[in-house]
């Protein structure tokens, strides 16, 4: 038996799961104790609800104000629901991936609200980095070796081998962030494995790493 889902769209930028639980309780009458998995992905959320609740929640929530927006609500159609155990677990993996991406984005935003030097002192970020070397790794991964611009030793950091990180140009603008994992660390450099080669690698001189 599959768990019914509703989806909410046009959500405020910095919405949290606690905000959504309060929203479901206040406008939909659904106690938070009966709400299942919530997966946030940007301005949308996928929420597991009890059997028999999707239609009434959609009717109650669609068009309701939340922050500076009006929420869109819709239920997952039965044809979209997984019909086998394999599809059920595939859906769960998709939800987990959505949540992982959202968590990584939120971690980067939290770090960026700090002044760069303060973020670095926290140990969860490293700034003023240049790419010293690049090479190909197993599985089509790109390995980037990053060090300080002035070739000085790296400061104290919590970033170590195995740490998931976001690599972002310091002058970001509309540039993307790239998810990776620290695979080597020395006194003056970190090597990060990315899924592929960033398209704008040659367009930026300075980069920063944030723990995700």
ZAMAR-182374 format. One record per atom (N, C-alpha, C): residue in three letters; chain; x, y, z. Coordinates in steps of 0.001 Angstrom, whole numbers, always signed. Each point is the difference from the previous one (the first is absolute). Last residue first. Layout:
% ZAMAR-182374
Ala, A, X, Y, Z
...
This chain:
% ZAMAR-182374
Unk, A, +28698, +21032, +3110
Unk, A, -1430, -205, -260
Unk, A, -480, -1269, +640
Unk, A, +4266, +4093, -24
Unk, A, -445, -1335, +410
Unk, A, -1488, -124, -256
Unk, A, +3171, +3239, -2896
Unk, A, -875, +4, +1166
Unk, A, -421, -1429, +310
Unk, A, +3953, +3110, -3044
Unk, A, -621, -1279, +341
Unk, A, -855, +186, +1237
Unk, A, +1986, +3419, -4262
Unk, A, -141, -312, +1418
Unk, A, -658, -1370, +150
Unk, A, +3112, +3261, -3892
Unk, A, -1085, -908, +350
Unk, A, -82, -131, +1518
Unk, A, +2286, +3243, -4448
Unk, A, -52, -387, +1407
Unk, A, -1255, -815, +302
Unk, A, +924, +1402, -4504
Unk, A, +1342, -128, +560
Unk, A, -32, -556, +1414
Unk, A, -3351, -602, -4554
Unk, A, +117, +539, +1353
Unk, A, +1399, -248, +538
Unk, A, -1616, -1556, -4289
Unk, A, -578, +1342, +61
Unk, A, +194, +675, +1348
Unk, A, +1138, -4619, -1550
Unk, A, +990, +998, -417
Unk, A, -504, +1440, +136
Unk, A, -2816, -3788, +1085
Unk, A, +1229, -134, +783
Unk, A, +1002, +1103, -320
Unk, A, -4855, -1215, -1272
Unk, A, +568, +1340, +110
Unk, A, +1327, +6, +760
Unk, A, -2638, -3999, -814
Unk, A, +46, +672, -1297
Unk, A, +738, +1334, +65
Unk, A, +997, -4428, +3157
Unk, A, -828, +1220, -46
Unk, A, +169, +724, -1332
Unk, A, +655, -5365, +639
Unk, A, +773, +1233, -145
Unk, A, -937, +1209, -25
Unk, A, -1445, -4476, +2718
Unk, A, +422, +326, -1363
Unk, A, +776, +1297, -14
Unk, A, -1320, -2136, +4090
Unk, A, -622, -959, -923
Unk, A, +438, +241, -1437
Unk, A, +3349, +1294, +4019
Unk, A, -1301, +446, -492
Unk, A, -548, -1028, -984
Unk, A, +3965, +453, +4177
Unk, A, -529, -789, -1113
Unk, A, -1398, +494, -335
Unk, A, +4573, +2347, +2468
Unk, A, -1437, -236, +33
Unk, A, -410, -776, -1248
Unk, A, +4553, +1476, +3327
Unk, A, -439, -524, -1289
Unk, A, -1454, -406, +129
Unk, A, +3487, +3693, +2628
Unk, A, -1079, -979, +82
Unk, A, -296, -490, -1413
Unk, A, +4518, +2589, +2705
Unk, A, -950, -219, -1097
Unk, A, -1059, -1018, +386
Unk, A, +3992, +1347, +2645
Unk, A, -256, +1209, -789
Unk, A, -1011, -190, -1117
Unk, A, +1372, -3428, +3250
Unk, A, +142, +1230, +776
Unk, A, -412, +1237, -789
Unk, A, -2383, -4374, -1566
Unk, A, +1378, +197, +416
Unk, A, +71, +1311, +771
Unk, A, -3894, -3877, -1985
Unk, A, +302, +1247, +703
Unk, A, +1467, +17, +400
Unk, A, -4212, -2655, -3265
Unk, A, +1382, +51, +469
Unk, A, +232, +1349, +660
Unk, A, -4287, -1227, -1685
Unk, A, +613, -1327, -110
Unk, A, +1463, -9, +432
Unk, A, -5114, +2804, +373
Unk, A, +1441, +141, +204
Unk, A, +627, -1397, -8
Unk, A, -4523, +1266, -2702
Unk, A, +483, -623, +1237
Unk, A, +1498, +226, +84
Unk, A, -4585, +2588, -2637
Unk, A, +1137, -907, -86
Unk, A, +356, -550, +1366
Unk, A, -3498, +3562, -3289
Unk, A, +110, -903, +1140
Unk, A, +1167, -944, -203
Unk, A, -1023, +5180, -1842
Unk, A, +273, -1376, -406
Unk, A, +213, -858, +1235
Unk, A, -2593, +4985, -1744
Unk, A, +855, -676, +967
Unk, A, +140, -1457, -428
Unk, A, -995, +4528, -3296
Unk, A, -494, -1153, +740
Unk, A, +990, -436, +1074
Unk, A, -880, +5162, -2046
Unk, A, +739, -1238, -219
Unk, A, -538, -1108, +903
Unk, A, -1191, +4842, -532
Unk, A, -961, -1049, -314
Unk, A, +695, -1337, -238
Unk, A, +2480, +3415, +2961
Unk, A, -980, +473, -970
Unk, A, -1068, -1062, -198
Unk, A, +4546, -84, +2528
Unk, A, -930, -985, -520
Unk, A, -901, +527, -1098
Unk, A, +4756, +657, +2221
Unk, A, -866, +1000, -619
Unk, A, -1077, -767, -746
Unk, A, +2746, -2833, +2093
Unk, A, -171, +1031, +1032
Unk, A, -845, +1158, -516
Unk, A, -653, -5110, -1748
Unk, A, +836, +1180, -265
Unk, A, -233, +1062, +1063
Unk, A, -735, -5161, +1252
Unk, A, -699, +1145, -577
Unk, A, +985, +1107, -326
Unk, A, -909, -5473, +1916
Unk, A, +1020, +861, -591
Unk, A, -710, +1109, -764
Unk, A, -1299, -3572, +4239
Unk, A, -472, +747, -1157
Unk, A, +1127, +918, -455
Unk, A, +29, -4985, +2921
Unk, A, +211, +1440, -113
Unk, A, -720, +560, -1218
Unk, A, +931, -4572, +3703
Unk, A, -755, +493, -1164
Unk, A, +83, +1519, -39
Unk, A, +3730, -3459, +2226
Unk, A, -980, +1071, +241
Unk, A, -742, +361, -1289
Unk, A, +3708, -3224, +417
Unk, A, -1353, -515, +157
Unk, A, -1050, +1060, +232
Unk, A, +4922, +1129, +1292
Unk, A, -302, -1043, -975
Unk, A, -1372, -604, +311
Unk, A, +284, +4752, +1944
Unk, A, +1009, -1040, -101
Unk, A, -406, -1026, -1023
Unk, A, -1333, +5031, +2596
Unk, A, -84, -704, -1274
Unk, A, +1138, -996, -88
Unk, A, -639, +3212, +3520
Unk, A, -677, -1269, +248
Unk, A, -104, -826, -1274
Unk, A, +3958, +3733, +1273
Unk, A, -1288, -216, -631
Unk, A, -570, -1342, +417
Unk, A, +4431, +3984, +461
Unk, A, -755, -1078, +640
Unk, A, -1371, -111, -648
Unk, A, +3376, +2118, -3313
Unk, A, -354, +241, +1405
Unk, A, -685, -1225, +596
Unk, A, +3738, -234, -4028
Unk, A, -1433, +118, +243
Unk, A, -253, +286, +1478
Unk, A, +4559, +1624, -2494
Unk, A, -628, -1196, +570
Unk, A, -1491, +231, +254
Unk, A, +2077, +2890, -3942
Unk, A, +268, -140, +1429
Unk, A, -643, -1291, +512
Unk, A, +50, +2331, -4544
Unk, A, +757, -1241, +244
Unk, A, +389, -173, +1460
Unk, A, -2926, +3434, -1968
Unk, A, +1385, +382, +247
Unk, A, +893, -1195, +343
Unk, A, -4693, -586, -900
Unk, A, +501, +821, -1099
Unk, A, +1477, +331, +175
Unk, A, -1980, -4542, +2114
Unk, A, -136, +1429, +225
Unk, A, +683, +784, -1124
Unk, A, -1752, -4818, -1320
Unk, A, +843, +536, +1055
Unk, A, -225, +1491, +135
Unk, A, -1891, -5033, -2554
Unk, A, -192, +1410, +332
Unk, A, +908, +400, +1147
Unk, A, -1064, -3999, -4066
Unk, A, +845, +300, +1155
Unk, A, -63, +1505, +245
Unk, A, -3394, -3809, -2548
Unk, A, +564, +1345, +46
Unk, A, +831, +161, +1263
Unk, A, -2403, -4003, -3366
Unk, A, +726, +244, +1240
Unk, A, +660, +1365, -81
Unk, A, -4392, -2813, -2433
Unk, A, +1050, +998, -158
Unk, A, +624, +257, +1365
Unk, A, -2736, -4556, -2235
Unk, A, +65, +1113, +940
Unk, A, +1160, +930, -338
Unk, A, -1480, -4312, -2105
Unk, A, -241, +1275, -655
Unk, A, +35, +1189, +927
Unk, A, +988, -4640, +1267
Unk, A, -1421, +256, -189
Unk, A, -310, +1333, -631
Unk, A, +4698, -173, +2240
Unk, A, -823, -1144, -361
Unk, A, -1459, +414, -162
Unk, A, +3321, +3989, -750
Unk, A, +20, -1116, +935
Unk, A, -887, -1124, -487
Unk, A, +2963, +4632, -2013
Unk, A, -1160, -882, -64
Unk, A, +178, -1145, +989
Unk, A, +2029, +5176, +527
Unk, A, +243, -1276, -676
Unk, A, -1271, -816, +19
Unk, A, +2618, +5176, +1396
Unk, A, -1214, -749, -292
Unk, A, +359, -1268, -737
Unk, A, +2215, +4419, +3286
Unk, A, +161, -1124, -920
Unk, A, -1358, -652, -212
Unk, A, +537, +4065, +2506
Unk, A, +1400, -228, -343
Unk, A, +185, -1103, -1040
Unk, A, -3900, +3738, +1674
Unk, A, +147, -1375, -482
Unk, A, +1436, -184, -478
Unk, A, -1695, +3423, +4019
Unk, A, +239, -89, -1441
Unk, A, +158, -1474, -369
Unk, A, -2378, +3133, +4353
Unk, A, +679, -1168, -558
Unk, A, +186, +141, -1503
Unk, A, -2257, +2612, +3941
Unk, A, +1218, +499, -648
Unk, A, +846, -1144, -560
Unk, A, -3206, -1555, +3891
Unk, A, -136, +1052, -999
Unk, A, +1347, +299, -652
Unk, A, -3122, -3863, +3049
Unk, A, +1363, +407, -328
Unk, A, -89, +954, -1190
Unk, A, -3323, -2415, +4277
Unk, A, +199, +620, -1305
Unk, A, +1480, +283, -197
Unk, A, -1804, -1809, +4049
Unk, A, -861, -662, -970
Unk, A, +135, +583, -1403
Unk, A, +2194, +1550, +4159
Unk, A, +510, -1307, -363
Unk, A, -807, -718, -1056
Unk, A, -171, +4576, +2144
Unk, A, -905, -1003, +553
Unk, A, +475, -1416, -289
Unk, A, +2181, +3865, -1800
Unk, A, +367, -256, +1390
Unk, A, -902, -1045, +652
Unk, A, -967, +1494, -4391
Unk, A, +1197, -829, +12
Unk, A, +422, -330, +1429
Unk, A, -3628, +2909, -620
Unk, A, -374, -1338, -454
Unk, A, +1215, -934, +31
Unk, A, +719, +4528, +900
Unk, A, -689, -642, +1128
Unk, A, -407, -1418, -366
Unk, A, +1905, +2707, -3334
Unk, A, +1022, -360, +992
Unk, A, -629, -718, +1188
Unk, A, -2978, +1612, -3405
Unk, A, +896, -1072, -453
Unk, A, +1025, -427, +1036
Unk, A, -4657, +1853, +1718
Unk, A, +1091, +630, -732
Unk, A, +996, -1089, -392
Unk, A, -4930, -1695, +598
Unk, A, +1124, +468, +802
Unk, A, +975, +765, -876
Unk, A, -3734, -2115, -1859
Unk, A, -511, +1117, +792
Unk, A, +1074, +542, +940
Unk, A, +679, -3844, -2754
Unk, A, +164, +1254, -732
Unk, A, -593, +1191, +742
Unk, A, -361, -4486, +1679
Unk, A, +1404, +417, +16
Unk, A, +163, +1361, -663
Unk, A, -4270, -1938, -91
Unk, A, +354, +354, +1371
Unk, A, +1438, +512, +70
Unk, A, -1534, -1681, -4118
Unk, A, -601, +1306, +292
Unk, A, +339, +449, +1418
Unk, A, +1375, -4292, -1376
Unk, A, +766, +1032, -702
Unk, A, -543, +1387, +310
Unk, A, -2336, -3680, +1691
Unk, A, +1295, +118, +669
Unk, A, +839, +1096, -645
Unk, A, -4120, -1112, -1988
Unk, A, -196, +755, +1229
Unk, A, +1305, +187, +753
Unk, A, +2, -2676, -3884
Unk, A, -246, +1401, -352
Unk, A, -153, +857, +1256
Unk, A, +391, -4637, +545
Unk, A, +1265, +561, -465
Unk, A, -147, +1475, -339
Unk, A, -3858, -2405, +1159
Unk, A, +857, +201, +1166
Unk, A, +1330, +620, -397
Unk, A, -3008, -1235, -3415
Unk, A, -487, +1170, +723
Unk, A, +869, +298, +1207
Unk, A, +941, -3876, -2471
Unk, A, +310, +1198, -778
Unk, A, -442, +1262, +727
Unk, A, -1124, -4121, +1945
Unk, A, +1437, +215, +57
Unk, A, +390, +1264, -754
Unk, A, -4468, -1480, -187
Unk, A, +300, +576, +1305
Unk, A, +1487, +306, +131
Unk, A, -1481, -2161, -3902
Unk, A, -540, +1356, +39
Unk, A, +366, +675, +1314
Unk, A, +1063, -4503, -417
Unk, A, +897, +818, -815
Unk, A, -467, +1451, -24
Unk, A, -2695, -3149, +2186
Unk, A, +1227, +229, +758
Unk, A, +967, +874, -785
Unk, A, -3950, -1345, -2142
Unk, A, -305, +935, +1078
Unk, A, +1244, +336, +804
Unk, A, +356, -3287, -3327
Unk, A, -170, +1319, -606
Unk, A, -282, +1049, +1072
Unk, A, +232, -4460, +1358
Unk, A, +1331, +507, -335
Unk, A, -82, +1374, -644
Unk, A, -4018, -2240, +923
Unk, A, +638, +424, +1242
Unk, A, +1389, +571, -271
Unk, A, -2288, -1909, -3595
Unk, A, -608, +1277, +382
Unk, A, +624, +527, +1289
Unk, A, +1323, -4207, -1464
Unk, A, +526, +1006, -921
Unk, A, -574, +1366, +335
Unk, A, -1626, -3730, +2304
Unk, A, +1299, +409, +497
Unk, A, +650, +1023, -925
Unk, A, -4136, -1728, -1369
Unk, A, -180, +667, +1298
Unk, A, +1340, +492, +538
Unk, A, -91, -2636, -3879
Unk, A, -376, +1376, -285
Unk, A, -201, +786, +1290
Unk, A, +930, -4567, +415
Unk, A, +1143, +674, -606
Unk, A, -302, +1464, -277
Unk, A, -3437, -2839, +1575
Unk, A, +943, +327, +1062
Unk, A, +1195, +766, -561
Unk, A, -4442, +591, -2744
Unk, A, +791, -1141, +445
Unk, A, +934, +454, +1095
Unk, A, -2912, +2980, -2330
Unk, A, -819, -1200, -23
Unk, A, +762, -1231, +434
Unk, A, +79, +5780, +747
Unk, A, +754, -1205, -313
Unk, A, -875, -1231, +120
Unk, A, -2077, +4795, -1387
Unk, A, +470, -692, +1176
Unk, A, +736, -1276, -370
Unk, A, -2319, +3152, -2955
Unk, A, +1378, +366, +290
Unk, A, +591, -814, +1144
Unk, A, -4560, -343, -1456
Unk, A, +853, -541, -1069
Unk, A, +1455, +316, +231
Unk, A, -3401, +1724, +2883
Unk, A, +254, -1420, +245
Unk, A, +906, -604, -1062
Unk, A, +478, +5191, +1152
Unk, A, -1013, -874, -597
Unk, A, +376, -1458, +223
Unk, A, +1185, +4277, +3203
Unk, A, +612, -901, -976
Unk, A, -1084, -927, -522
Unk, A, -1158, +5011, +1716
Unk, A, +221, -1367, +464
Unk, A, +664, -811, -1102
Unk, A, +159, +5560, +1248
Unk, A, -603, -1026, -837
Unk, A, +376, -1373, +550
Unk, A, +399, +5887, +785
Unk, A, -60, -1338, +590
Unk, A, -655, -954, -979
Unk, A, +2485, +5318, +719
Unk, A, -693, -917, -914
Unk, A, +44, -1396, +617
Unk, A, +392, +5135, +2436
Unk, A, +451, -1373, -237
Unk, A, -850, -679, -1062
Unk, A, +1475, +5254, +824
Unk, A, -1175, -849, +132
Unk, A, +366, -1390, -491
Unk, A, +3285, +4077, +2314
Unk, A, -495, -718, -1177
Unk, A, -1322, -686, +297
Unk, A, +3189, +2333, +3058
Unk, A, -357, +976, -1022
Unk, A, -568, -650, -1253
Unk, A, -419, -2598, +4536
Unk, A, +1027, +1008, -208
Unk, A, -485, +1017, -1011
Unk, A, -3138, -3272, -423
Unk, A, +1082, -474, +867
Unk, A, +1181, +926, -232
Unk, A, -5751, -591, -1327
Unk, A, +1250, +771, +91
Unk, A, +978, -659, +961
Unk, A, -3753, -2667, -3075
Unk, A, +193, +616, +1312
Unk, A, +1314, +788, +23
Unk, A, -1694, -2757, -3700
Unk, A, -297, +1418, -15
Unk, A, +164, +697, +1331
Unk, A, -624, -5143, +169
Unk, A, +271, +652, -1280
Unk, A, -451, +1464, +31
Unk, A, -735, -3167, +3680
Unk, A, +1286, +695, -52
Unk, A, +228, +795, -1280
Unk, A, -3995, -2765, +1076
Unk, A, +195, +970, +1078
Unk, A, +1236, +863, -202
Unk, A, -1137, -3524, -3085
Unk, A, -1088, +986, +6
Unk, A, +245, +1094, +1031
Unk, A, +2986, -3616, -125
Unk, A, +154, +806, -1214
Unk, A, -1059, +1094, -30
Unk, A, -302, -3143, +3441
Unk, A, +1121, +916, +205
Unk, A, +196, +905, -1208
Unk, A, -3266, -3405, -176
Unk, A, -432, +1081, +901
Unk, A, +1126, +995, +249
Unk, A, +938, -3811, -2709
Unk, A, -997, +857, -638
Unk, A, -396, +1166, +907
Unk, A, +3155, -3358, +1694
Unk, A, +479, +851, -1101
Unk, A, -1034, +966, -558
Unk, A, -609, -3493, +3712
Unk, A, +231, +1420, +239
Unk, A, +371, +831, -1228
Unk, A, -772, -4985, +596
Unk, A, -1247, +743, +43
Unk, A, +156, +1500, +180
Unk, A, +3936, -3090, +1695
Unk, A, -987, -422, -987
Unk, A, -1279, +820, +185
Unk, A, +4470, +2347, +1779
Unk, A, -804, -1206, +234
Unk, A, -979, -288, -1138
Unk, A, +4631, +2518, -1154
Unk, A, -1146, +285, +865
Unk, A, -806, -1279, +200
Unk, A, +5056, +2261, -1974
Unk, A, -777, -1211, +221
Unk, A, -1092, +294, +1030
Unk, A, +2689, +3452, -3537
Unk, A, -352, -331, +1379
Unk, A, -837, -1274, +36
Unk, A, +3457, +3643, -3035
Unk, A, -785, -1225, -132
Unk, A, -230, -542, +1407
Unk, A, +1289, +5149, -2292
Unk, A, +139, -1006, +1048
Unk, A, -900, -1186, -337
Unk, A, +2547, +4894, -2336
Unk, A, -1014, -1049, +36
Unk, A, +283, -969, +1142
Unk, A, +2800, +3757, -1593
Unk, A, -1287, +592, +351
Unk, A, -1121, -1038, +35
Unk, A, +4821, -1840, +557
Unk, A, -217, +1354, -496
Unk, A, -1325, +551, +497
Unk, A, +164, -4441, +1342
Unk, A, +855, +181, -1173
Unk, A, -288, +1370, -591
Unk, A, -1111, -3625, +4531
Unk, A, +24, +1369, -529
Unk, A, +955, +69, -1178
Unk, A, -2978, -3951, +2804
Unk, A, +1179, +256, -820
Unk, A, -120, +1391, -608
Unk, A, -2177, -3285, +4211
Unk, A, -97, +1265, -729
Unk, A, +1294, +204, -756
Unk, A, -2932, -4382, +2552
Unk, A, +1203, +587, -583
Unk, A, -324, +1320, -708
Unk, A, -3925, -1226, +3008
Unk, A, +1161, -862, -230
Unk, A, +1196, +776, -517
Unk, A, -4503, +1169, +3311
Unk, A, +691, +343, -1244
Unk, A, +1241, -876, -129
Unk, A, -3039, +217, +3800
Unk, A, -482, -897, -1051
Unk, A, +636, +303, -1356
Unk, A, +797, +2551, +4026
Unk, A, +342, -1383, +352
Unk, A, -405, -993, -1080
Unk, A, -1059, +4737, -139
Unk, A, +1349, -327, -455
Unk, A, +398, -1430, +318
Unk, A, -5132, +1518, -914
Unk, A, +966, +52, +1086
Unk, A, +1366, -483, -486
Unk, A, -4009, +2281, -2890
Unk, A, +728, -1263, +137
Unk, A, +1077, +152, +1067
Unk, A, -3172, +3388, -1969
Unk, A, -539, -786, +1100
Unk, A, +696, -1331, +217
Unk, A, +691, +3883, -3218
Unk, A, -521, -1277, -462
Unk, A, -585, -861, +1097
Unk, A, +1986, +4416, +670
Unk, A, -922, +159, -1126
Unk, A, -613, -1317, -483
Unk, A, +3036, +211, +3868
Unk, A, -864, +1180, +77
Unk, A, -1050, +39, -1098
Unk, A, +3287, -3543, +121
Unk, A, -848, -34, +1188
Unk, A, -1013, +1144, -15
Unk, A, +3295, -231, -3377
Unk, A, -935, -1113, -153
Unk, A, -983, -56, +1161
Unk, A, +3456, +3179, +251
Unk, A, -921, +356, -1087
Unk, A, -1051, -1092, -187
Unk, A, +3570, -764, +3005
Unk, A, -936, +975, +559
Unk, A, -1059, +390, -1033
Unk, A, +3429, -2800, -1458
Unk, A, -830, -716, +972
Unk, A, -1036, +933, +628
Unk, A, +3196, +1887, -2884
Unk, A, -995, -781, -738
Unk, A, -907, -777, +944
Unk, A, +3620, +2437, +1824
Unk, A, -979, +930, -582
Unk, A, -1110, -769, -704
Unk, A, +3629, -2466, +1593
Unk, A, -851, +439, +1106
Unk, A, -1066, +977, -485
Unk, A, +3278, -1402, -3019
Unk, A, -967, -1062, +245
Unk, A, -936, +367, +1146
Unk, A, +2027, +4075, -2744
Unk, A, +550, -1138, +732
Unk, A, -1087, -1057, +178
Unk, A, +1314, +4551, -3488
Unk, A, -978, -791, +725
Unk, A, +701, -1169, +699
Unk, A, +1507, +4027, -2844
Unk, A, +653, -587, +1163
Unk, A, -983, -759, +874
Unk, A, -1419, +2055, -4203
Unk, A, +1361, -473, -241
Unk, A, +581, -754, +1187
Unk, A, -5339, -42, -919
Unk, A, +1016, +1029, +265
Unk, A, +1394, -604, -41
Unk, A, -3697, -2472, -2949
Unk, A, +293, +230, +1411
Unk, A, +999, +1136, +163
Unk, A, -2461, -2409, -3887
Unk, A, +39, +1446, +200
Unk, A, +227, +346, +1468
Unk, A, -1907, -4855, -527
Unk, A, +889, +793, -837
Unk, A, -137, +1481, +316
Unk, A, -1090, -5446, +1930
Unk, A, -221, +1427, +163
Unk, A, +1024, +750, -841
Unk, A, -2433, -5255, +382
Unk, A, +1124, +848, -375
Unk, A, -404, +1461, +126
Unk, A, -1401, -5314, +2059
Unk, A, -430, +1277, -577
Unk, A, +1254, +799, -318
Unk, A, -1253, -5609, +789
Unk, A, +861, +1174, -40
Unk, A, -792, +1222, -433
Unk, A, -639, -5467, +2250
Unk, A, -479, +1131, -812
Unk, A, +942, +1195, +123
Unk, A, +1580, -5173, +448
Unk, A, -389, +1130, +845
Unk, A, -474, +1145, -876
Unk, A, -284, -5488, -1140
Unk, A, +814, +1209, -107
Unk, A, -544, +1096, +900
Unk, A, +2, -5670, +96
Unk, A, -845, +1204, +0
Unk, A, +873, +1243, +0
